[in-house]
Amino acid sequence: MKRMSCNRSLSCALSTGNALIGVRLEVEYNRVNLDGSTEYLGWIKGTIAAWNRSKGYLVNFEDGDQEWLQSVEEQDVRLFE
C-alpha cells in the first residue's frame, strides 16, 4: 500500500468527500485511563465507508469499531492508495 500525502497537499484537496469512500487509512489513538494516565494504542487500520457533509467520514476499523472523523487531514490520520 502506498501512503497518500494528505496533510495540506493538493492531492488531498482534490480527493475529498465521497471520492474517499473505500480508501484505507490508519488513525493514531491514545486512551485516557480512569486514573488519568494515557495509554498509547498505536495506529489502527480501517476503511472509509461513508461521507456526510455534517458528520465527516465514517470509518470501519478492522477490529469492528466504527467512528465518524470530521476530517482526514490531521496528523493522526494516514491515508493509503
C-alpha positions as CSV (number, residue, x, y, z in Angstrom):
1,M,0.0,0.0,0.0
2,K,1.3,3.4,-0.9
3,R,0.7,6.2,1.6
4,M,-1.1,9.3,0.3
5,S,0.4,12.6,1.4
6,C,-2.7,14.3,2.7
7,N,-1.8,17.0,5.1
8,R,-2.2,20.3,3.3
9,S,-1.5,18.7,-0.1
10,L,-3.1,19.3,-3.5
11,S,-3.9,15.6,-4.0
12,C,-5.9,15.5,-0.8
13,A,-7.7,18.7,-1.6
14,L,-8.8,17.1,-4.9
15,S,-9.9,13.9,-3.2
16,T,-12.4,14.6,-0.5
17,G,-15.9,13.6,0.4
18,N,-17.5,10.7,-1.5
19,A,-14.3,10.3,-3.5
20,L,-12.6,8.8,-0.5
21,I,-15.1,6.1,0.2
22,G,-13.3,2.8,0.1
23,V,-9.9,4.3,0.8
24,R,-7.8,2.5,3.5
25,L,-6.4,4.6,6.4
26,E,-4.7,4.4,9.8
27,V,-5.7,6.5,12.8
28,E,-3.4,7.0,15.7
29,Y,-5.1,6.6,19.1
30,N,-4.4,7.2,22.7
31,R,-6.7,6.3,25.6
32,V,-7.1,8.2,28.9
33,N,-7.5,5.6,31.7
34,L,-9.7,6.1,34.8
35,D,-6.6,7.0,36.8
36,G,-5.8,9.8,34.3
37,S,-2.8,8.1,32.7
38,T,-2.5,8.0,28.9
39,E,-2.1,4.7,27.1
40,Y,-0.8,4.6,23.6
41,L,-2.9,2.3,21.4
42,G,-0.9,2.8,18.1
43,W,-2.1,3.1,14.6
44,I,-5.5,1.4,14.0
45,K,-6.3,0.4,10.4
46,G,-9.7,0.9,8.7
47,T,-11.6,1.8,5.6
48,I,-13.7,4.9,4.9
49,A,-17.2,3.6,4.5
50,A,-19.3,6.8,4.1
51,W,-19.1,10.5,4.0
52,N,-21.6,13.1,5.3
53,R,-21.2,16.8,4.9
54,S,-22.0,17.5,8.6
55,K,-20.6,14.3,10.3
56,G,-17.5,13.8,8.2
57,Y,-16.1,10.3,7.3
58,L,-17.4,7.1,8.7
59,V,-14.5,4.7,9.3
60,N,-14.9,0.9,9.7
61,F,-11.9,-0.3,11.7
62,E,-10.5,-3.8,11.3
63,D,-11.4,-4.6,15.0
64,G,-15.1,-4.0,14.3
65,D,-15.3,-0.5,15.7
66,Q,-16.8,2.4,13.8
67,E,-16.2,6.2,14.2
68,W,-17.1,9.4,12.4
69,L,-14.0,11.5,11.8
70,Q,-14.6,15.2,11.0
71,S,-11.5,15.4,8.8
72,V,-8.9,13.1,7.4
73,E,-6.4,16.0,7.0
74,E,-5.0,15.6,10.5
75,Q,-1.5,14.5,11.7
76,D,-3.0,11.4,13.4
77,V,-4.6,10.1,10.1
78,R,-2.7,8.4,7.3
79,L,-4.5,7.6,4.0
80,F,-3.3,4.8,1.7
81,E,-3.9,4.4,-2.1
